Amino acid sequence: MALGGGTFLVQNKELPGAYINFVSKAAASPTLSERGIATMPLELDWGKEGEIFEVKGGSFQESSMEIFGYEYTSDKLKGIRDLFLNAQTLYGYRLNGNGKKASNGLAEALYSGVRGNDLKIVVQVNADDESLFDVRTILGSNVVDEQTVADAAGLADNKFLRWKSGITLEAAAAIPMAGGENGEVSGADHQAYLDKAESFAFNTMGAAVTDDTTKSLYAAYNKRLRDEMGVKFQLVLYDYAKADYMGAISVSNKVLDGGWGEASLVYWVTGASAGCAVNKSNQNKRYDGSFTIETPHTQSQLKAAIRAGEFVFHKVGTDVRVLEDINTMVTASDTMGDVFKDNQTIRVIDQIGNDIAVLFNTKYLGIVPNDAPGRISLWSDIVKHHERLQDIRAIEGFSDADVKVDQGDTKKSVVVTDLVTVVNAMGRLYMTVTVE
């Protein structure tokens, strides 16, 4: 990160950038940025290694074999399918990409992992021209590449394997690959992902991990980026309500599906959080994913879960629904009141924080003079931004008098004070009916 950002106590920042405080009351323009961007570290049997890769919802359906090694409908992709029910974009990172590549006498798999062992190569004499060979690459039961060549020199590498040098083509039935292994995941792999994620913009990060050491790593990362660098995003973890922080969501329900970890509901919640509009809530949202979820809670247990800052699912008839769209914050303060416990509030303030930071850093920083006309321009852009939030009913009662822009303690600093009232979705009905 080249620019400064985060919160401030006094006007003593050394790096140029946008420093924004949010307190509760006792796109390079004033437009609203898009939502629906999620990021997750993944344990995969196939795929890119050592880098964060982008997957759009459409390309996931169309190119899942190439990206993840399996058909879109495969049980191996249940978690990612759950995520894309609500997310638009995934920035994925393969944690276990340090394994071994499968191979045979003709080629080597493009990526390491056990899925490479399902690759086969078929070489047949061309039916129309016996001087030519038809060479097919098969993954599982799917033909993923087919070439007709005179000899091995004419073969082109494909999206699944690389041909070895010095090979000779001879007609042969399916020649399997073998030796592919997934890598082992360590704390260093999680840290490598987090280091790379700093340069990406996203709404929500999810980590389907179960050990508290790794959870604490992610929780500390989330808090550091939000508070010290001004990077506003929410983090979804499993069974980590002790984070006690507005940026962290703790999913409490277990997944019961064989072959999947109990924390796998993190996929759906990450997608739902990232994809939820700034003027919407996930409260009472129906779970429409692929997993079987444990929902044993009694009424008293549900009440306790809310008090503990747990994001919990419960049965409503035959449906499984989100009880409350809350984060792990349970300890309120004079400057961080109960309003910050609600994720809809966090989405609004994150929208403001990210949008205004982008606006300032691209349109004003080092460009616009810090004089009265310059500050009026900044004030006008912030007002326009907030008016758009009010137009979509994300905030209410806003007027241009709620924004003040003044010169700070130095010639380069600008001080903005801002008042917004966040709108939350209806959650409780208290009704009195008088019958005569």
C-alpha positions in Angstrom: 0.0 0.0 0.0 1.6 3.2 -1.2 -0.8 5.6 0.6 -1.6 6.1 4.2 -5.1 5.3 5.7 -7.0 4.2 8.7 -8.1 6.0 11.8 -6.6 9.0 13.6 -6.4 10.3 17.2 -4.5 13.5 16.4 -3.5 15.1 13.2 0.0 13.7 13.2 0.0 11.3 10.2 3.2 11.2 8.1 2.0 9.4 5.0 -0.4 11.2 2.6 -3.8 9.5 2.4 -7.3 9.4 3.8 -7.7 8.9 7.5 -11.4 8.4 8.5 -12.9 7.9 12.0 -16.4 6.5 12.5 -18.0 7.2 15.8 -21.6 6.6 17.1 -23.7 9.5 18.2 -25.0 9.5 22.3 -14.6 5.0 -7.5 -12.9 8.2 -8.1 -16.1 10.1 -8.0 -19.0 10.5 -5.5 -20.5 7.3 -6.8 -21.1 4.0 -4.9 -18.6 1.3 -5.6 -19.7 -2.2 -6.6 -20.2 -5.0 -4.1 -20.1 -8.8 -4.5 -16.3 -9.3 -4.3 -15.0 -12.1 -2.1 -11.7 -13.6 -1.3 -10.8 -17.0 0.2 -7.8 -19.2 0.7 -8.6 -22.7 -0.6 -7.4 -26.2 -0.4 -7.7 -27.6 -3.9 -6.7 -30.7 -5.8 -5.9 -28.6 -8.9 -5.2 -25.1 -9.9 -2.8 -22.1 -10.0 -0.1 -22.0 -7.3 1.5 -19.2 -5.4 -0.7 -16.4 -6.7 -4.2 -15.0 -6.2 -6.4 -15.7 -9.2 -9.7 -14.1 -10.2 -12.8 -16.1 -10.9 -16.1 -14.5 -12.1 -19.4 -16.3 -11.5 -19.9 -16.9 -15.3 -16.4 -18.3 -15.8 -16.7 -20.5 -12.8 -19.7 -22.3 -14.5 -18.1 -22.3 -17.9 -14.4 -23.1 -17.0 -14.6 -25.0 -13.7 -12.6 -27.9 -15.2 -9.7 -25.6 -16.2 -9.7 -23.6 -13.0 -10.5 -26.2 -10.3 -10.1 -29.5 -12.1 -13.7 -30.6 -11.7 -17.1 -30.2 -13.4 -19.2 -27.4 -12.1 -21.7 -29.9 -10.5 -19.0 -32.0 -8.7 -19.3 -32.5 -5.0 -15.7 -31.2 -4.8 -17.0 -27.7 -5.6 -19.9 -27.5 -3.3 -18.3 -24.8 -1.2 -17.4 -22.6 -4.2 -20.9 -23.1 -5.6 -22.3 -21.9 -2.3 -20.1 -18.8 -2.4 -21.2 -17.9 -5.9 -24.8 -18.0 -5.0 -24.4 -14.4 -3.9 -20.9 -13.3 -4.8 -19.9 -12.0 -8.3 -16.2 -12.3 -8.1 -13.8 -14.5 -6.1 -10.1 -13.8 -5.5 -8.9 -17.3 -4.7 -5.6 -18.6 -3.5 -4.5 -22.2 -3.4 -3.0 -23.0 0.0 -1.8 -26.5 -0.8 -0.1 -25.8 -4.2 3.3 -27.0 -3.1 2.7 -30.7 -3.9 3.8 -33.0 -6.7 2.7 -33.0 -10.4 1.4 -36.1 -12.0 3.1 -37.4 -15.1 3.6 -40.2 -17.5 6.1 -40.9 -20.3 4.6 -38.2 -22.6 3.7 -35.3 -20.4 3.5 -33.6 -17.0 0.4 -32.1 -15.4 0.3 -28.3 -15.5 -0.4 -28.1 -11.7 0.4 -30.2 -8.7 -2.3 -32.2 -6.9 -4.1 -35.4 -6.8 -6.5 -34.4 -9.6 -3.6 -34.7 -12.0 -3.7 -38.5 -11.5 -7.1 -38.5 -13.3 -5.4 -37.2 -16.5 -5.0 -39.7 -19.4 -3.5 -39.4 -22.9 -4.9 -41.3 -25.8 -2.9 -41.6 -29.1 -4.7 -42.9 -32.2 -3.8 -43.1 -35.9 -6.0 -40.7 -37.8 -8.8 -42.5 -39.6 -8.4 -40.4 -42.8 -4.7 -40.1 -42.9 -2.5 -42.8 -41.4 0.5 -40.5 -41.4 -1.2 -38.4 -38.7 -2.0 -39.0 -35.0 -5.1 -37.9 -33.0 -3.9 -37.1 -29.5 -6.5 -36.6 -26.8 -6.1 -35.3 -23.3 -8.8 -36.7 -21.0 -9.5 -35.6 -17.4 -11.8 -38.0 -15.7 -14.3 -38.8 -18.3 -14.0 -35.5 -20.2 -12.0 -34.9 -23.3 -10.4 -31.5 -22.5 -8.0 -31.3 -25.5 -7.7 -32.9 -28.9 -4.9 -32.3 -31.5 -4.1 -33.9 -34.9 -0.4 -33.9 -35.6 2.2 -35.6 -37.7 4.6 -36.1 -34.8 5.4 -35.1 -31.3 7.0 -31.9 -32.5 3.6 -30.6 -33.6 2.0 -31.0 -30.2 1.1 -27.8 -28.4 0.8 -27.6 -24.6 -2.7 -27.3 -23.4 -4.5 -26.0 -20.3 -3.9 -29.2 -18.4 -0.5 -30.5 -19.3 2.9 -29.8 -20.7 4.5 -32.3 -23.2 7.9 -33.6 -22.4 10.8 -33.1 -24.9 12.2 -35.9 -27.0 9.0 -38.0 -27.0 7.8 -40.2 -29.8 4.2 -40.8 -30.7 2.9 -44.3 -31.0 -0.7 -45.5 -31.0 -1.8 -46.3 -27.5 -4.9 -46.7 -25.4 -5.3 -44.3 -22.4 -2.0 -43.7 -20.8 -2.7 -42.6 -17.2 -0.7 -40.1 -15.2 0.4 -40.8 -11.7 2.4 -39.4 -8.8 0.3 -36.2 -8.2 0.0 -35.1 -4.6 -1.5 -32.2 -2.8 0.8 -30.1 -0.7 0.7 -29.8 3.0 -0.7 -26.5 4.4 1.2 -24.6 7.1 0.8 -21.2 8.8 3.3 -19.9 6.3 0.9 -20.6 3.4 -1.9 -18.6 5.2 0.5 -15.8 5.7 1.6 -15.8 2.1 -2.0 -15.5 1.0 -2.7 -12.6 3.4 0.4 -10.8 2.2 -0.7 -11.1 -1.4 -4.3 -10.1 -0.5 -3.3 -6.7 0.6 -3.0 -5.4 -2.9 -6.6 -6.5 -3.8 -9.9 -4.8 -3.1 -12.8 -6.9 -1.9 -15.8 -6.7 0.4 -15.5 -9.9 2.4 -12.7 -12.4 3.2 -13.6 -15.9 4.4 -11.4 -18.6 5.9 -12.9 -22.0 6.5 -10.4 -23.0 9.2 -10.9 -24.7 12.6 -7.8 -24.1 14.7 -7.8 -21.0 16.8 -4.2 -20.1 16.0 -5.0 -19.7 12.3 -8.3 -17.9 13.1 -6.3 -15.4 15.3 -4.0 -14.7 12.4 -6.9 -13.8 10.2 -8.6 -11.8 12.9 -5.5 -9.7 13.6 -5.0 -9.1 9.8 -8.6 -7.9 9.5 -8.3 -5.5 12.4 -4.9 -4.2 11.3 -6.0 -3.5 7.8 -9.3 -1.9 8.9 -7.9 0.2 11.7 -4.3 1.0 10.5 -4.6 1.0 6.8 -8.2 2.0 6.1 -8.9 -1.1 4.1 -12.6 -1.8 4.9 -13.7 -5.4 4.6 -15.4 -8.0 6.8 -13.9 -11.3 7.7 -15.9 -14.5 8.0 -14.6 -17.2 10.4 -16.1 -20.3 12.0 -16.7 -20.4 15.7 -14.6 -17.4 16.6 -17.0 -15.0 18.4 -14.2 -14.1 20.8 -12.9 -11.8 18.1 -15.3 -9.2 19.6 -14.8 -6.9 16.6 -17.2 -5.2 14.2 -15.1 -6.4 11.2 -15.3 -10.1 12.0 -18.3 -12.5 11.6 -18.4 -15.8 13.5 -20.5 -18.6 11.9 -21.7 -20.9 14.7 -23.4 -23.8 12.7 -21.6 -27.0 11.8 -21.7 -28.6 8.3 -22.5 -32.3 8.5 -21.5 -33.4 5.0 -18.9 -36.1 4.7 -15.7 -35.1 3.1 -16.2 -31.5 4.1 -15.0 -29.7 7.3 -17.4 -28.5 9.9 -16.5 -24.9 9.0 -17.7 -25.1 5.4 -20.7 -22.9 5.9 -18.1 -20.0 5.8 -18.3 -20.3 2.0 -22.0 -19.3 1.8 -21.7 -16.6 4.5 -18.7 -15.1 2.8 -20.6 -14.9 -0.5 -23.7 -13.6 1.2 -21.8 -10.9 3.0 -19.9 -9.8 0.0 -23.0 -9.8 -2.3 -25.4 -8.1 0.1 -26.3 -4.6 -1.1 -25.3 -1.7 1.1 -29.0 -1.0 1.7 -30.0 -4.6 2.5 -29.6 -7.1 5.3 -29.0 -10.8 5.4 -31.3 -11.1 8.4 -33.8 -13.9 7.7 -32.1 -14.8 4.5 -32.8 -18.4 3.5 -29.9 -20.7 3.2 -30.1 -22.1 -0.4 -26.7 -23.8 -0.5 -25.7 -27.4 -0.9 -24.6 -28.4 2.6 -26.6 -30.1 5.4 -26.4 -27.7 8.4 -26.7 -28.6 12.1 -29.5 -26.4 13.6 -30.1 -27.8 17.1 -30.7 -24.5 18.9 -33.5 -23.8 21.4 -35.0 -20.3 21.8 -32.8 -19.7 24.8 -29.7 -20.8 22.9 -30.6 -18.5 20.0 -30.9 -15.6 22.5 -27.5 -16.5 24.0 -26.0 -16.7 20.5 -27.1 -13.2 19.7 -25.7 -11.8 22.9 -22.4 -13.6 22.2 -22.1 -12.1 18.7 -22.6 -15.3 16.8 -23.9 -15.5 13.2 -26.3 -18.3 13.6 -28.8 -20.2 11.3 -32.1 -21.6 12.6 -35.0 -23.6 11.3 -38.1 -21.8 10.2 -40.5 -24.4 9.1 -38.7 -26.4 6.5 -36.2 -23.6 5.7 -32.9 -22.8 7.3 -32.5 -19.0 7.7 -30.1 -16.4 9.2 -31.3 -15.3 12.6 -29.5 -12.0 12.9 -27.0 -10.3 10.5 -24.5 -9.5 13.2 -20.8 -9.4 13.7 -18.8 -10.5 16.8 -18.7 -7.1 18.5 -20.2 -7.4 21.9 -18.2 -4.8 23.8 -19.6 -1.4 23.1 -17.9 1.9 24.0 -18.7 5.6 24.0 -17.4 5.9 20.4 -18.5 2.5 19.2 -22.1 2.0 20.2 -24.4 -1.0 19.7 -25.2 0.2 16.2 -21.9 -1.2 15.1 -22.9 -4.7 16.0 -25.2 -4.9 13.0 -23.5 -5.9 9.7 -25.8 -3.6 7.6 -24.3 -0.7 9.5 -20.8 -2.0 8.8 -21.6 -2.3 5.1 -22.7 1.3 5.0 -19.7 2.7 6.8 -17.4 0.5 4.8 -19.0 1.8 1.6 -18.4 5.4 2.8 -14.8 4.7 4.0 -13.7 2.9 0.8 -15.5 5.3 -1.6 -14.3 8.5 0.0 -10.8 7.2 0.3 -10.8 6.3 -3.4 -12.3 9.7 -4.2 -9.7 11.6 -2.2 -6.7 9.6 -3.2 -7.4 9.8 -7.0 -9.1 13.1 -7.4 -7.7 15.4 -4.7 -4.4 14.0 -3.3 -1.6 16.1 -4.7 -3.9 17.6 -7.3 -6.5 20.0 -5.8 -5.2 23.1 -3.9 -6.1 23.1 -0.2 -7.9 26.5 -0.4 -11.6 27.4 0.0 -12.6 26.4 -3.5 -10.8 23.1 -3.2 -12.4 22.3 0.1 -15.8 23.3 -1.3 -15.3 20.8 -4.1 -14.4 18.0 -1.7 -17.4 18.9 0.4 -19.7 18.8 -2.7 -18.4 15.4 -3.7 -19.0 13.9 -0.2 -22.5 15.4 -0.1 -23.3 13.9 -3.5 -22.0 10.5 -2.4 -24.2 10.6 0.7 -27.2 11.8 -1.2 -26.9 8.7 -3.3 -26.8 6.5 -0.2 -29.9 8.3 1.0 -31.6 7.8 -2.4 -31.2 4.0 -2.0 -32.4 4.2 1.7 -29.0 3.2 3.1 -29.0 6.3 5.3 -31.7 8.8 6.3 -32.2 12.3 7.5 -29.0 13.5 5.7 -28.5 17.2 4.8 -25.5 19.0 3.3 -25.1 20.7 6.7 -24.0 17.3 8.2 -20.7 17.5 6.3 -18.1 20.1 7.2 -14.7 20.4 5.5 -12.0 22.6 7.1 -8.3 23.1 6.8 -6.3 21.0 9.3 -3.3 21.8 11.4 -1.0 22.0 8.3 -1.3 23.5 4.9 -1.7 20.0 3.4 -4.3 18.5 5.8 -8.0 18.6 5.4 -10.4 17.9 8.3 -13.9 16.4 7.5 -16.6 16.0 10.1 -19.6 13.9 8.9 -22.9 12.8 10.4 -24.9 9.9 9.0 -27.8 8.0 10.3 -27.7 4.4 9.0 -31.0 2.7 8.1 -31.4 -1.0 9.2 -33.9 -3.4 7.8 -37.0 -4.1 10.0 -36.2 -6.9 12.5 -38.9 -6.8 15.2 -42.6 -6.0 15.1 -44.2 -4.7 18.3 -47.9 -4.3 17.6 -50.8 -3.5 19.8 -54.3 -4.2 18.6 -57.3 -2.8 20.4 -60.6 -4.6 19.8 -63.9 -3.2 20.8 
